[in-house]
């Protein structure tokens, strides 16, 4: 998904998702609580969580990797902020909404790496 190099033997690069998954598992409940809060407070029906390993000026920091000694920082945001900042183009809003999975069952994560960024959906544990 995120520029995995499957062709070369020596330079095979591990997907960033390998290091992200343990953090998403560890903070699953906290992220879910924030998603519910965003929806209950009427901020958005489309919470988005941004996972990154650098500095990022998007959303609100909810889990700081430096404070928590984890691989990734997580910010909370919304589809509306992504539209406002042009990350999601307004002409693609309906397509995004149609592809958006149930926010009670899945977290929508915008994974940012040096090679680019992509949306993934990660299930909440019950």
FIDRENMAR-461546 format. One line per field, with one value per atom (N, C-alpha, C, O): residue number from 0; atom name; x, z, y. Coordinates in nm, 2 decimals, always signed. Example, Ala and Ser with C-alpha at 12.3 -4.5 7.8 and 13.67 -1.06 7.14 Angstrom:
# residues 2
resi: 0  0  0  0  1  1  1  1
name: N  CA  C  O  N  CA  C  O
xx: +1.32  +1.23  +1.32  +1.42  +1.28  +1.37  +1.29  +1.34
zz: +0.78  +0.78  +0.78  +0.85  +0.71  +0.71  +0.79  +0.80
yy: -0.57  -0.45  -0.33  -0.33  -0.22  -0.11  +0.00  +0.11
END
This chain:
# residues 126
resi: 0  0  0  0  1  1  1  1  2  2  2  2  3  3  3  3  4  4  4  4  5  5  5  5  6  6  6  6  7  7  7  7  8  8  8  8  9  9  9  9  10  10  10  10  11  11  11  11  12  12  12  12  13  13  13  13  14  14  14  14  15  15  15  15  16  16  16  16  17  17  17  17  18  18  18  18  19  19  19  19  20  20  20  20  21  21  21  21  22  22  22  22  23  23  23  23  24  24  24  24  25  25  25  25  26  26  26  26  27  27  27  27  28  28  28  28  29  29  29  29  30  30  30  30  31  31  31  31  32  32  32  32  33  33  33  33  34  34  34  34  35  35  35  35  36  36  36  36  37  37  37  37  38  38  38  38  39  39  39  39  40  40  40  40  41  41  41  41  42  42  42  42  43  43  43  43  44  44  44  44  45  45  45  45  46  46  46  46  47  47  47  47  48  48  48  48  49  49  49  49  50  50  50  50  51  51  51  51  52  52  52  52  53  53  53  53  54  54  54  54  55  55  55  55  56  56  56  56  57  57  57  57  58  58  58  58  59  59  59  59  60  60  60  60  61  61  61  61  62  62  62  62  63  63  63  63  64  64  64  64  65  65  65  65  66  66  66  66  67  67  67  67  68  68  68  68  69  69  69  69  70  70  70  70  71  71  71  71  72  72  72  72  73  73  73  73  74  74  74  74  75  75  75  75  76  76  76  76  77  77  77  77  78  78  78  78  79  79  79  79  80  80  80  80  81  81  81  81  82  82  82  82  83  83  83  83  84  84  84  84  85  85  85  85  86  86  86  86  87  87  87  87  88  88  88  88  89  89  89  89  90  90  90  90  91  91  91  91  92  92  92  92  93  93  93  93  94  94  94  94  95  95  95  95  96  96  96  96  97  97  97  97  98  98  98  98  99  99  99  99  100  100  100  100  101  101  101  101  102  102  102  102  103  103  103  103  104  104  104  104  105  105  105  105  106  106  106  106  107  107  107  107  108  108  108  108  109  109  109  109  110  110  110  110  111  111  111  111  112  112  112  112  113  113  113  113  114  114  114  114  115  115  115  115  116  116  116  116  117  117  117  117  118  118  118  118  119  119  119  119  120  120  120  120  121  121  121  121  122  122  122  122  123  123  123  123  124  124  124  124  125  125  125  125
name: N  CA  C  O  N  CA  C  O  N  CA  C  O  N  CA  C  O  N  CA  C  O  N  CA  C  O  N  CA  C  O  N  CA  C  O  N  CA  C  O  N  CA  C  O  N  CA  C  O  N  CA  C  O  N  CA  C  O  N  CA  C  O  N  CA  C  O  N  CA  C  O  N  CA  C  O  N  CA  C  O  N  CA  C  O  N  CA  C  O  N  CA  C  O  N  CA  C  O  N  CA  C  O  N  CA  C  O  N  CA  C  O  N  CA  C  O  N  CA  C  O  N  CA  C  O  N  CA  C  O  N  CA  C  O  N  CA  C  O  N  CA  C  O  N  CA  C  O  N  CA  C  O  N  CA  C  O  N  CA  C  O  N  CA  C  O  N  CA  C  O  N  CA  C  O  N  CA  C  O  N  CA  C  O  N  CA  C  O  N  CA  C  O  N  CA  C  O  N  CA  C  O  N  CA  C  O  N  CA  C  O  N  CA  C  O  N  CA  C  O  N  CA  C  O  N  CA  C  O  N  CA  C  O  N  CA  C  O  N  CA  C  O  N  CA  C  O  N  CA  C  O  N  CA  C  O  N  CA  C  O  N  CA  C  O  N  CA  C  O  N  CA  C  O  N  CA  C  O  N  CA  C  O  N  CA  C  O  N  CA  C  O  N  CA  C  O  N  CA  C  O  N  CA  C  O  N  CA  C  O  N  CA  C  O  N  CA  C  O  N  CA  C  O  N  CA  C  O  N  CA  C  O  N  CA  C  O  N  CA  C  O  N  CA  C  O  N  CA  C  O  N  CA  C  O  N  CA  C  O  N  CA  C  O  N  CA  C  O  N  CA  C  O  N  CA  C  O  N  CA  C  O  N  CA  C  O  N  CA  C  O  N  CA  C  O  N  CA  C  O  N  CA  C  O  N  CA  C  O  N  CA  C  O  N  CA  C  O  N  CA  C  O  N  CA  C  O  N  CA  C  O  N  CA  C  O  N  CA  C  O  N  CA  C  O  N  CA  C  O  N  CA  C  O  N  CA  C  O  N  CA  C  O  N  CA  C  O  N  CA  C  O  N  CA  C  O  N  CA  C  O  N  CA  C  O  N  CA  C  O  N  CA  C  O  N  CA  C  O  N  CA  C  O  N  CA  C  O  N  CA  C  O  N  CA  C  O  N  CA  C  O  N  CA  C  O  N  CA  C  O  N  CA  C  O  N  CA  C  O  N  CA  C  O  N  CA  C  O  N  CA  C  O  N  CA  C  O  N  CA  C  O  N  CA  C  O
xx: +0.08  +0.00  +0.09  +0.07  +0.18  +0.25  +0.40  +0.49  +0.40  +0.53  +0.61  +0.73  +0.55  +0.63  +0.72  +0.67  +0.84  +0.93  +0.94  +1.01  +0.86  +0.86  +0.96  +0.99  +1.01  +1.10  +1.24  +1.29  +1.30  +1.44  +1.47  +1.40  +1.57  +1.60  +1.66  +1.60  +1.77  +1.85  +1.78  +1.79  +1.71  +1.66  +1.51  +1.44  +1.46  +1.32  +1.29  +1.35  +1.19  +1.15  +1.02  +0.93  +1.02  +0.91  +0.80  +0.83  +0.67  +0.56  +0.55  +0.57  +0.52  +0.51  +0.39  +0.39  +0.30  +0.19  +0.23  +0.16  +0.34  +0.39  +0.42  +0.39  +0.48  +0.51  +0.39  +0.38  +0.30  +0.18  +0.08  +0.01  +0.06  -0.04  -0.03  -0.14  +0.09  +0.09  +0.04  -0.02  +0.07  +0.02  -0.13  -0.20  -0.19  -0.33  -0.40  -0.51  -0.34  -0.39  -0.39  -0.48  -0.27  -0.25  -0.35  -0.40  -0.38  -0.46  -0.60  -0.67  -0.64  -0.77  -0.88  -0.97  -0.89  -1.00  -1.00  -1.11  -0.88  -0.87  -0.92  -0.99  -0.87  -0.91  -1.06  -1.12  -1.12  -1.26  -1.34  -1.44  -1.29  -1.36  -1.36  -1.46  -1.25  -1.24  -1.33  -1.40  -1.34  -1.43  -1.58  -1.65  -1.61  -1.75  -1.78  -1.88  -1.68  -1.69  -1.71  -1.80  -1.63  -1.65  -1.79  -1.85  -1.84  -1.98  -2.08  -2.18  -2.07  -2.18  -2.18  -2.29  -2.07  -2.07  -2.11  -2.12  -2.14  -2.18  -2.08  -2.11  -1.95  -1.84  -1.84  -1.81  -1.86  -1.86  -1.91  -1.90  -1.97  -2.00  -1.89  -1.90  -1.78  -1.67  -1.53  -1.46  -1.51  -1.38  -1.27  -1.28  -1.16  -1.04  -0.92  -0.90  -0.84  -0.72  -0.60  -0.59  -0.51  -0.39  -0.27  -0.24  -0.20  -0.09  +0.04  +0.04  +0.14  +0.26  +0.38  +0.36  +0.50  +0.62  +0.70  +0.82  +0.65  +0.72  +0.64  +0.55  +0.66  +0.58  +0.47  +0.49  +0.35  +0.23  +0.14  +0.10  +0.09  +0.00  -0.14  -0.19  -0.20  -0.33  -0.40  -0.35  -0.53  -0.60  -0.54  -0.46  -0.59  -0.54  -0.47  -0.51  -0.35  -0.27  -0.35  -0.39  -0.37  -0.43  -0.33  -0.35  -0.24  -0.14  +0.00  +0.02  +0.09  +0.22  +0.32  +0.34  +0.39  +0.48  +0.60  +0.66  +0.64  +0.75  +0.71  +0.79  +0.59  +0.54  +0.51  +0.53  +0.46  +0.42  +0.52  +0.50  +0.63  +0.74  +0.69  +0.71  +0.61  +0.56  +0.62  +0.70  +0.59  +0.64  +0.57  +0.63  +0.44  +0.36  +0.29  +0.25  +0.27  +0.18  +0.04  +0.03  -0.06  -0.20  -0.27  -0.27  -0.32  -0.40  -0.55  -0.57  -0.64  -0.78  -0.82  -0.78  -0.90  -0.95  -1.09  -1.15  -1.13  -1.26  -1.26  -1.17  -1.36  -1.37  -1.37  -1.32  -1.45  -1.46  -1.33  -1.31  -1.24  -1.11  -1.03  -0.96  -1.04  -0.97  -1.02  -0.95  -1.15  -1.21  -1.16  -1.12  -1.17  -1.12  -0.98  -0.94  -0.89  -0.75  -0.71  -0.60  -0.82  -0.79  -0.73  -0.68  -0.72  -0.66  -0.76  -0.72  -0.89  -1.00  -1.06  -1.10  -1.05  -1.11  -1.26  -1.32  -1.32  -1.47  -1.54  -1.65  -1.48  -1.55  -1.55  -1.63  -1.46  -1.45  -1.52  -1.51  -1.58  -1.65  -1.75  -1.74  -1.84  -1.94  -1.87  -1.92  -1.77  -1.69  -1.63  -1.64  -1.58  -1.52  -1.63  -1.61  -1.74  -1.85  -1.90  -1.93  -1.91  -1.96  -1.86  -1.90  -1.73  -1.63  -1.60  -1.53  -1.65  -1.62  -1.69  -1.81  -1.61  -1.67  -1.73  -1.70  -1.82  -1.90  -1.80  -1.71  -1.81  -1.71  -1.73  -1.64  -1.83  -1.84  -1.76  -1.73  -1.73  -1.66  -1.52  -1.43  -1.49  -1.36  -1.31  -1.39  -1.18  -1.12  -1.07  -1.01  -1.09  -1.04  -0.91  -0.90  -0.80  -0.67  -0.60  -0.59  -0.56  -0.48  -0.33  -0.28  -0.27  -0.13  -0.03  -0.04  +0.05  +0.14  +0.28  +0.33  +0.35  +0.49  +0.56  +0.50  +0.70  +0.77  +0.73  +0.74  +0.70  +0.66  +0.53  +0.49  +0.44  +0.31  +0.21  +0.25  +0.08  -0.02  -0.13  -0.16  -0.21  -0.32  -0.41  -0.37  -0.54  -0.64  -0.64  -0.63  -0.65  -0.68  -0.79  -0.82  -0.86  -0.96  -0.91  -0.88  -0.91  -0.86  -0.97  -1.03  -1.00  -1.12  -1.09  -0.98  -1.20  -1.19  -1.21  -1.28  -1.13  -1.15  -1.27  -1.30  -1.34  -1.46  -1.43  -1.52
zz: +0.00  +0.00  +0.00  -0.09  +0.09  +0.10  +0.05  +0.12  -0.08  -0.15  -0.10  -0.08  -0.09  -0.05  -0.17  -0.28  -0.15  -0.25  -0.25  -0.17  -0.34  -0.34  -0.44  -0.43  -0.53  -0.63  -0.59  -0.62  -0.51  -0.49  -0.36  -0.26  -0.36  -0.25  -0.13  -0.02  -0.16  -0.05  +0.00  +0.12  -0.08  -0.04  +0.00  +0.00  +0.04  +0.07  +0.19  +0.30  +0.17  +0.28  +0.35  +0.28  +0.48  +0.55  +0.54  +0.55  +0.53  +0.53  +0.66  +0.76  +0.65  +0.78  +0.86  +0.99  +0.80  +0.88  +0.98  +1.08  +0.96  +1.05  +1.18  +1.29  +1.18  +1.31  +1.36  +1.48  +1.28  +1.32  +1.39  +1.49  +1.35  +1.41  +1.56  +1.62  +1.62  +1.76  +1.83  +1.94  +1.78  +1.84  +1.83  +1.92  +1.71  +1.70  +1.79  +1.85  +1.81  +1.91  +2.05  +2.12  +2.09  +2.22  +2.26  +2.37  +2.16  +2.19  +2.13  +2.11  +2.09  +2.03  +2.11  +2.05  +2.24  +2.32  +2.33  +2.32  +2.35  +2.36  +2.23  +2.23  +2.11  +1.98  +1.96  +1.91  +2.00  +1.99  +2.07  +2.02  +2.19  +2.28  +2.22  +2.22  +2.16  +2.09  +1.97  +1.95  +1.89  +1.78  +1.82  +1.76  +1.93  +1.98  +2.03  +2.00  +2.10  +2.15  +2.03  +2.04  +1.92  +1.80  +1.75  +1.71  +1.74  +1.69  +1.78  +1.74  +1.91  +2.01  +2.02  +2.04  +2.02  +2.03  +1.91  +1.90  +1.80  +1.68  +1.60  +1.50  +1.63  +1.55  +1.41  +1.31  +1.40  +1.27  +1.28  +1.38  +1.17  +1.16  +1.10  +1.08  +1.07  +1.00  +1.07  +1.01  +1.18  +1.25  +1.17  +1.11  +1.16  +1.10  +1.19  +1.26  +1.20  +1.29  +1.20  +1.11  +1.23  +1.15  +1.23  +1.34  +1.16  +1.22  +1.15  +1.02  +1.22  +1.16  +1.26  +1.38  +1.20  +1.29  +1.28  +1.33  +1.23  +1.22  +1.28  +1.37  +1.24  +1.29  +1.19  +1.07  +1.24  +1.15  +1.21  +1.32  +1.12  +1.17  +1.11  +1.02  +1.17  +1.12  +1.24  +1.30  +1.26  +1.37  +1.51  +1.52  +1.61  +1.75  +1.79  +1.77  +1.86  +1.91  +2.02  +2.12  +2.01  +2.12  +2.18  +2.30  +2.10  +2.15  +2.09  +1.97  +2.18  +2.13  +2.15  +2.26  +2.04  +2.05  +2.14  +2.20  +2.15  +2.24  +2.39  +2.47  +2.42  +2.56  +2.60  +2.71  +2.50  +2.53  +2.49  +2.51  +2.43  +2.39  +2.30  +2.31  +2.20  +2.09  +1.96  +1.95  +1.85  +1.72  +1.65  +1.57  +1.68  +1.60  +1.69  +1.80  +1.64  +1.70  +1.63  +1.51  +1.71  +1.65  +1.68  +1.79  +1.58  +1.59  +1.55  +1.48  +1.61  +1.58  +1.49  +1.51  +1.39  +1.29  +1.24  +1.30  +1.14  +1.08  +0.93  +0.88  +0.87  +0.72  +0.69  +0.59  +0.77  +0.74  +0.74  +0.66  +0.84  +0.83  +0.71  +0.65  +0.67  +0.55  +0.43  +0.33  +0.42  +0.31  +0.31  +0.21  +0.43  +0.45  +0.40  +0.34  +0.44  +0.41  +0.27  +0.22  +0.19  +0.06  +0.05  -0.06  +0.16  +0.16  +0.09  +0.01  +0.12  +0.04  -0.05  +0.00  -0.18  -0.27  -0.26  -0.24  -0.26  -0.25  -0.35  -0.32  -0.47  -0.57  -0.53  -0.59  -0.44  -0.40  -0.27  -0.21  -0.21  -0.08  -0.08  +0.01  -0.18  -0.18  -0.19  -0.13  -0.27  -0.29  -0.15  -0.11  -0.08  +0.05  +0.15  +0.22  +0.15  +0.24  +0.21  +0.30  +0.08  +0.04  +0.08  +0.12  +0.08  +0.11  +0.26  +0.31  +0.34  +0.48  +0.56  +0.54  +0.63  +0.71  +0.84  +0.89  +0.89  +1.01  +1.12  +1.17  +1.17  +1.27  +1.41  +1.50  +1.43  +1.56  +1.55  +1.66  +1.43  +1.41  +1.37  +1.39  +1.29  +1.23  +1.26  +1.26  +1.28  +1.29  +1.15  +1.08  +1.10  +0.97  +1.01  +1.08  +0.95  +0.98  +0.85  +0.75  +0.86  +0.75  +0.79  +0.87  +0.72  +0.75  +0.67  +0.54  +0.73  +0.67  +0.68  +0.79  +0.57  +0.57  +0.47  +0.39  +0.47  +0.38  +0.23  +0.15  +0.19  +0.05  +0.01  -0.11  +0.11  +0.08  +0.19  +0.31  +0.16  +0.26  +0.20  +0.08  +0.29  +0.24  +0.36  +0.48  +0.32  +0.42  +0.44  +0.34  +0.57  +0.60  +0.70  +0.77  +0.71  +0.81  +0.90  +0.85  +1.03  +1.12  +1.22  +1.28  +1.24  +1.33  +1.48  +1.53  +1.54  +1.69  +1.75  +1.70  +1.86  +1.93  +2.02  +2.07  +2.03  +2.12  +2.26  +2.34
yy: -0.12  +0.00  +0.13  +0.21  +0.14  +0.26  +0.24  +0.23  +0.22  +0.21  +0.09  +0.11  -0.02  -0.14  -0.18  -0.18  -0.21  -0.25  -0.40  -0.46  -0.47  -0.61  -0.67  -0.79  -0.59  -0.65  -0.68  -0.78  -0.59  -0.60  -0.68  -0.67  -0.77  -0.86  -0.78  -0.77  -0.71  -0.65  -0.52  -0.50  -0.45  -0.32  -0.33  -0.23  -0.45  -0.46  -0.38  -0.39  -0.29  -0.20  -0.25  -0.28  -0.24  -0.29  -0.18  -0.06  -0.22  -0.13  -0.06  -0.12  +0.07  +0.15  +0.09  +0.12  +0.03  -0.03  -0.13  -0.15  -0.20  -0.30  -0.23  -0.29  -0.11  -0.04  +0.03  +0.06  +0.06  +0.14  +0.05  +0.09  -0.07  -0.16  -0.18  -0.17  -0.20  -0.21  -0.09  -0.10  +0.03  +0.15  +0.16  +0.21  +0.13  +0.13  +0.03  +0.06  -0.08  -0.18  -0.13  -0.14  -0.07  -0.02  +0.09  +0.10  +0.18  +0.30  +0.28  +0.38  +0.16  +0.14  +0.20  +0.27  +0.17  +0.22  +0.37  +0.44  +0.43  +0.58  +0.65  +0.75  +0.59  +0.65  +0.64  +0.73  +0.52  +0.50  +0.60  +0.66  +0.63  +0.73  +0.86  +0.94  +0.90  +1.03  +1.04  +1.14  +0.93  +0.93  +0.95  +1.02  +0.88  +0.89  +1.03  +1.09  +1.09  +1.22  +1.32  +1.41  +1.31  +1.40  +1.39  +1.49  +1.27  +1.25  +1.30  +1.36  +1.26  +1.30  +1.45  +1.51  +1.52  +1.66  +1.74  +1.86  +1.66  +1.72  +1.79  +1.86  +1.76  +1.82  +1.76  +1.83  +1.63  +1.56  +1.42  +1.36  +1.37  +1.23  +1.15  +1.03  +1.22  +1.15  +1.19  +1.26  +1.13  +1.15  +1.08  +0.98  +1.15  +1.10  +1.11  +1.22  +1.01  +1.01  +1.01  +0.93  +1.10  +1.11  +1.05  +1.08  +0.95  +0.88  +0.93  +0.93  +0.98  +1.03  +1.01  +0.98  +1.03  +1.01  +1.14  +1.14  +1.25  +1.37  +1.48  +1.46  +1.61  +1.72  +1.74  +1.73  +1.77  +1.78  +1.89  +1.88  +1.98  +2.08  +2.05  +2.12  +1.95  +1.91  +1.84  +1.75  +1.88  +1.82  +1.86  +1.95  +1.78  +1.80  +1.68  +1.57  +1.70  +1.59  +1.52  +1.59  +1.39  +1.32  +1.22  +1.18  +1.17  +1.07  +1.11  +1.10  +1.17  +1.21  +1.10  +1.05  +1.07  +0.95  +0.98  +0.89  +1.11  +1.15  +1.13  +1.08  +1.17  +1.16  +1.01  +0.97  +0.93  +0.80  +0.69  +0.57  +0.73  +0.64  +0.54  +0.42  +0.58  +0.49  +0.53  +0.63  +0.46  +0.48  +0.60  +0.67  +0.61  +0.70  +0.80  +0.77  +0.92  +1.02  +1.01  +0.98  +1.04  +1.03  +1.17  +1.21  +1.22  +1.35  +1.31  +1.22  +1.39  +1.37  +1.49  +1.60  +1.45  +1.55  +1.51  +1.42  +1.58  +1.55  +1.56  +1.63  +1.51  +1.52  +1.67  +1.72  +1.75  +1.89  +1.96  +2.05  +1.93  +2.00  +1.96  +2.04  +1.83  +1.78  +1.85  +1.88  +1.88  +1.95  +2.10  +2.15  +2.16  +2.30  +2.32  +2.42  +2.22  +2.23  +2.18  +2.18  +2.13  +2.08  +1.94  +1.90  +1.87  +1.73  +1.64  +1.56  +1.66  +1.59  +1.70  +1.80  +1.69  +1.79  +1.78  +1.68  +1.90  +1.91  +1.82  +1.77  +1.81  +1.72  +1.58  +1.50  +1.54  +1.40  +1.37  +1.26  +1.47  +1.46  +1.34  +1.26  +1.33  +1.23  +1.09  +0.99  +1.08  +0.95  +0.91  +0.79  +1.01  +0.98  +0.93  +0.83  +1.00  +0.96  +0.82  +0.74  +0.79  +0.65  +0.54  +0.43  +0.57  +0.47  +0.47  +0.38  +0.57  +0.58  +0.46  +0.45  +0.39  +0.27  +0.32  +0.43  +0.24  +0.27  +0.31  +0.23  +0.44  +0.49  +0.43  +0.45  +0.35  +0.27  +0.14  +0.09  +0.10  -0.03  -0.01  -0.10  +0.10  +0.12  +0.26  +0.35  +0.27  +0.41  +0.44  +0.35  +0.56  +0.60  +0.67  +0.77  +0.61  +0.66  +0.71  +0.64  +0.84  +0.90  +0.88  +0.95  +0.79  +0.75  +0.84  +0.83  +0.92  +1.01  +0.96  +0.94  +0.93  +0.88  +0.97  +1.04  +0.97  +1.06  +1.04  +1.13  +0.91  +0.88  +0.93  +0.93  +0.97  +1.01  +0.98  +0.97  +0.98  +0.95  +0.87  +0.88  +0.80  +0.72  +0.70  +0.70  +0.67  +0.64  +0.49  +0.41  +0.44  +0.30  +0.30  +0.40  +0.19  +0.16  +0.05  -0.06  +0.08  -0.02  -0.06  +0.04  -0.18  -0.22  -0.19  -0.21  -0.14  -0.13  -0.27  -0.35  -0.29  -0.42  -0.41  -0.30  -0.51  -0.51  -0.56  -0.56
END
